[in-house]
Amino acid sequence: MNKLVVLDGDFKSELRRHFLMASTFGEDFPLKALKVDRWSVLKTHLAFLRAGAQIIRTNTYYASSGAVAAHLDLRLNDYSTLIERAVILAKQAVTKYGEETGQDMSSEEYQLRRPLIAGSCGSAMVSISDVVFNKRSISAKFANERTQSYLEFFHDQRARELVAAGVDMLAFESISTFREVLSIFKVLKKYETVRAWITLYCPQDTKLMDGTEFSGVAAYCYNTLHKQEIMAIGVECDFPETIMPTIRNLNDSYKDKIPCVLYADKNYILPVTENTAGSSTMLQHNHVQEWWNVGIRYIGGGIHTVAEDIQQIRKQVDNFCKFKNEIFPFQRSYPYRKEKSLSVL
């Protein structure tokens, strides 16, 4: 893949700005918003689209069937309806954004370049006991106790509903053990026309919670599924600068770099001003240059990032592409779900 794609930011942080009742619900307010204030969810998606995001993620990161039953007091039969609602809200935001920007949404050109929707599937780690919403509070022992069969069931439930509701791709996020990665592989085999990215949670520098090295898992993912199912592999860690040399070394062993996902920390998101001098422009896009060189192709916002941060990321990416004399597509230039185009990226 030879394009940079901008993702959205931390849905939870942006939602807090639109969901006025968020503080009354505690940490499970993203789930509550789907039930009591759908408009706030739509506005959150719309804020990221207006900021320049080309792919937005559904508000389903925390929405395991167990969490939905426990926190929303809904029957298991209502789970499908809730997931479908989350996807519909994302679709409505894309439609509204298209109307705002004067797009001909019936045209083939728009369909090829419209913003995409990724169905967010949070790790079993963030749904342990259906009450935990802070991945940093989970011990490695607790994460390792989940069997592979349980993990496969856990991910298949949500993935099935997201695919049925019409997402363009799946995003498996904060995956903490190699065992969970293997379970996701089995799930993806059931949905061969839908591609996905996987982000691995590495709280200890370059290792997952079970002690497995990120580079080994990333290589296994790409070699096993390759381009037919996996569109990119990413990492979530407290100090992103520690993982960059690992990604660089990993990609040095491949003729074609493994496309990687980065959820950029706020420290990397610099203000961008118009009509800057050449030296200043270099400083503003040097992070993007570094990311590009190591194989980063999808850039979104990490924890606590909001719409303004995504706007800065988009500006930095645009500046980088202009500096390289490359045309940055309005939204996208490749279809994901068309079977004949599965190997484009």
C-alpha positions in Angstrom: 0.0 0.0 0.0 1.4 3.4 -1.0 -1.2 5.7 0.6 -1.6 7.3 4.0 -5.1 7.0 5.5 -6.4 9.0 8.4 -8.5 7.3 11.1 -10.6 8.9 13.8 -9.5 9.4 17.4 -10.5 8.3 20.9 -14.3 7.9 20.6 -14.8 7.9 24.3 -13.0 11.3 24.8 -14.9 13.0 21.9 -18.2 11.4 23.0 -17.8 13.0 26.5 -18.0 16.4 24.8 -21.4 15.6 23.2 -23.1 13.3 25.7 -24.1 15.7 28.4 -25.1 12.8 30.8 -21.8 11.1 30.5 -20.6 12.0 34.0 -23.7 10.5 35.6 -23.1 7.0 34.1 -19.5 6.4 35.1 -17.0 4.6 32.8 -19.7 2.7 30.9 -21.2 5.9 29.3 -20.2 4.9 25.7 -22.6 2.0 26.0 -25.3 4.1 27.7 -25.1 6.6 24.9 -26.3 4.0 22.5 -29.4 3.5 24.6 -30.3 7.0 25.9 -28.6 9.6 23.5 -28.0 8.3 20.0 -27.6 11.9 18.7 -24.5 12.3 20.8 -23.0 9.2 19.1 -23.8 10.5 15.7 -22.3 13.9 16.6 -19.1 12.2 17.7 -18.7 10.4 14.4 -19.5 13.6 12.5 -16.9 15.6 14.5 -14.2 13.2 13.4 -15.4 13.2 9.7 -15.4 17.0 9.7 -11.9 16.9 11.1 -10.7 14.8 8.1 -11.0 11.2 9.2 -11.3 8.8 6.3 -12.2 5.8 8.4 -14.4 6.0 11.5 -14.9 3.2 14.0 -18.3 2.2 15.4 -19.2 2.8 19.1 -18.8 -0.9 19.8 -15.4 -1.2 21.4 -16.9 -2.1 24.7 -20.1 -3.7 23.3 -19.6 -7.4 24.1 -22.8 -9.3 24.6 -22.0 -9.7 28.3 -21.3 -6.0 28.8 -24.5 -5.0 27.0 -26.5 -7.3 29.2 -24.9 -6.2 32.4 -24.7 -2.4 31.8 -27.8 -1.7 29.7 -30.2 -4.2 31.3 -31.0 -5.6 27.9 -31.9 -9.1 27.0 -29.5 -11.1 24.9 -32.0 -11.0 22.1 -31.6 -7.2 21.9 -27.9 -7.5 21.3 -28.2 -7.6 17.5 -30.4 -4.5 17.5 -27.9 -2.5 19.6 -25.0 -3.4 17.3 -27.0 -2.6 14.2 -28.0 0.7 15.8 -24.3 1.6 16.3 -23.6 0.8 12.7 -26.6 2.8 11.5 -25.5 5.9 13.5 -22.0 5.7 11.8 -23.7 5.4 8.4 -26.0 8.3 9.1 -22.9 10.4 10.1 -21.3 9.5 6.8 -24.4 10.5 4.9 -24.8 13.8 6.7 -21.1 14.6 6.0 -21.6 13.8 2.4 -24.6 16.2 2.3 -22.6 18.9 4.1 -19.8 18.7 1.6 -22.0 18.6 -1.5 -21.2 15.1 -2.6 -23.2 13.3 -5.3 -23.8 10.2 -3.1 -25.4 8.3 -6.0 -22.3 8.5 -8.1 -19.7 5.7 -8.5 -17.0 8.2 -7.7 -18.4 9.0 -4.3 -18.9 5.3 -3.5 -15.2 4.7 -4.2 -14.1 7.7 -2.1 -16.7 7.9 0.7 -15.6 7.6 4.3 -15.4 4.0 5.5 -16.8 2.4 8.6 -14.8 0.0 10.7 -16.6 -2.2 13.1 -14.7 -1.8 16.4 -14.2 -5.1 18.4 -12.4 -4.4 21.7 -10.4 -7.2 23.3 -11.8 -9.7 25.7 -9.4 -8.0 28.2 -11.5 -4.8 28.3 -14.7 -6.8 28.9 -13.4 -9.2 31.6 -16.2 -9.9 34.1 -18.2 -7.4 32.0 -17.3 -4.6 34.4 -13.8 -3.6 33.6 -13.3 -0.6 31.3 -9.6 0.2 31.9 -7.3 -2.2 30.1 -4.3 -1.0 32.2 -6.0 -2.4 35.3 -6.0 -6.0 34.0 -3.3 -8.4 35.1 -1.5 -10.6 32.7 -2.7 -13.7 34.7 -6.3 -12.6 34.3 -5.9 -12.1 30.5 -4.2 -15.5 30.1 -7.1 -17.3 31.8 -9.4 -17.0 28.9 -9.5 -20.2 26.7 -9.2 -20.0 23.0 -12.7 -21.4 22.5 -14.1 -18.6 24.8 -12.1 -16.0 22.9 -13.4 -17.2 19.5 -17.0 -17.2 20.8 -16.4 -13.7 22.3 -15.2 -12.1 19.0 -17.5 -14.1 16.7 -20.6 -12.7 18.3 -19.8 -9.1 17.7 -18.1 -9.6 14.4 -21.1 -11.5 13.0 -23.5 -8.7 14.0 -21.2 -5.9 12.6 -20.7 -7.7 9.3 -24.5 -8.3 9.0 -25.1 -4.6 9.7 -22.9 -3.6 6.8 -19.5 -2.3 8.1 -16.8 -2.0 5.5 -14.1 -3.7 7.6 -13.4 -4.9 11.2 -11.0 -3.4 13.7 -9.9 -5.8 16.4 -8.3 -3.6 19.1 -6.2 -3.9 22.2 -5.5 -7.6 21.6 -3.4 -8.6 24.5 -2.3 -12.3 24.0 -1.2 -14.5 21.2 -4.0 -16.9 22.0 -6.6 -14.1 21.4 -4.9 -13.4 18.0 -5.4 -17.1 17.0 -9.0 -16.9 18.0 -9.5 -13.8 15.8 -7.9 -15.7 12.9 -10.6 -18.4 13.1 -13.3 -15.7 13.2 -11.9 -14.0 10.1 -12.0 -17.2 8.1 -15.8 -17.1 8.4 -16.0 -13.7 6.8 -13.7 -13.9 3.8 -14.9 -10.9 2.0 -14.4 -8.6 4.9 -10.9 -7.3 5.8 -9.6 -6.2 9.2 -6.8 -4.6 11.1 -5.5 -5.8 14.4 -3.9 -3.7 17.1 -1.8 -5.4 19.7 -1.7 -4.1 23.3 1.9 -4.0 24.6 2.0 -2.5 28.1 5.7 -3.6 28.6 7.5 -1.9 25.7 7.5 -4.5 22.8 5.7 -7.4 24.5 2.0 -8.4 24.7 0.6 -9.1 28.1 1.4 -12.8 27.8 5.1 -12.0 27.1 5.0 -12.6 23.4 7.1 -10.2 21.3 5.1 -7.8 19.1 7.4 -8.4 16.1 6.8 -12.2 16.2 3.0 -11.8 16.5 2.9 -9.2 13.7 5.0 -11.3 11.4 2.8 -14.3 12.1 -0.4 -12.3 11.4 0.9 -11.1 8.1 2.4 -14.3 7.0 -0.6 -16.4 7.9 -3.5 -14.2 6.7 -1.5 -11.8 4.5 -3.4 -9.5 2.1 -6.6 -11.5 1.8 -7.9 -10.8 5.3 -5.4 -8.5 7.1 -5.2 -4.9 5.9 -2.8 -3.7 8.6 -1.3 -4.5 12.0 -0.8 -2.0 14.8 0.4 -1.6 18.4 -1.0 0.2 21.4 1.5 1.1 24.1 2.2 3.8 26.6 5.4 5.0 24.9 5.1 4.7 21.1 8.7 5.8 20.5 9.8 2.5 22.0 8.0 0.5 19.4 9.2 2.4 16.3 12.6 0.6 16.1 10.9 -2.7 16.4 8.5 -1.9 13.5 11.4 -0.7 11.4 13.4 -3.8 12.0 10.4 -6.0 11.3 9.7 -4.3 8.0 13.4 -4.3 7.0 13.0 -8.1 6.5 10.1 -7.7 4.0 10.4 -6.5 0.4 6.9 -5.0 0.7 6.4 -3.4 4.1 3.7 -4.7 6.4 1.1 -1.9 6.5 0.9 -0.8 10.1 -1.6 1.2 12.2 -0.6 3.9 14.6 -2.9 5.6 17.1 -0.8 8.7 17.6 -0.2 10.1 21.1 -1.0 13.7 21.7 2.7 14.5 22.0 3.1 13.7 18.3 0.3 15.9 17.2 1.8 19.4 16.5 -0.1 22.5 15.5 0.1 23.2 11.8 -0.1 26.8 10.5 -0.7 28.0 7.0 2.0 29.5 4.8 4.9 28.4 6.9 8.5 28.7 5.8 10.2 25.6 4.4 12.1 24.8 7.6 9.0 25.0 9.7 7.1 22.8 7.3 9.8 20.1 7.6 9.4 20.2 11.3 5.7 19.8 11.1 5.7 16.7 8.9 8.8 15.0 10.1 6.8 12.7 12.4 4.8 11.6 9.4 7.9 11.1 7.4 9.3 8.8 10.1 6.0 6.9 10.4 5.9 6.4 6.6 9.5 5.2 6.5 8.9 2.4 9.0 5.7 1.3 7.3 2.8 3.2 9.1 0.0 3.6 6.6 -3.0 4.2 8.8 -2.8 7.0 11.3 -5.4 7.8 13.9 -5.6 9.3 17.4 -4.6 7.5 20.6 -6.1 7.8 24.0 -7.6 11.2 24.9 -7.4 12.5 21.3 -10.4 14.4 20.1 -11.6 15.9 16.7 -9.1 18.8 16.8 -6.3 16.3 17.2 -7.5 14.4 14.1 -7.6 17.7 12.2 -4.0 18.3 13.0 -3.1 14.8 12.0 -4.9 15.3 8.7 -3.0 18.6 8.1 0.3 16.9 8.8 -0.5 14.1 6.4 -1.6 16.6 3.7 1.6 18.6 4.2 3.6 15.4 3.9 1.9 14.3 0.7 2.3 17.8 -0.8 6.0 17.8 0.1 6.2 14.4 -1.8 4.2 15.9 -4.7 1.6 13.2 -4.2 -2.2 13.7 -4.5 -4.0 12.8 -1.3 -7.5 11.4 -2.2 -10.5 13.2 -0.8 -11.6 10.1 1.0 -10.5 6.8 -0.6 -9.4 5.4 -3.9 -9.9 1.7 -3.3 -12.9 -0.5 -2.4 -12.5 -2.8 0.5 -15.5 -5.1 0.4 -15.5 -6.0 -3.3 -14.2 -9.5 -3.5 -12.2 -8.8 -6.7 -10.4 -5.9 -4.9 -9.4 -7.7 -1.7 -5.7 -7.6 -2.7 -5.5 -3.9 -3.5 -3.9 -2.9 -0.2 
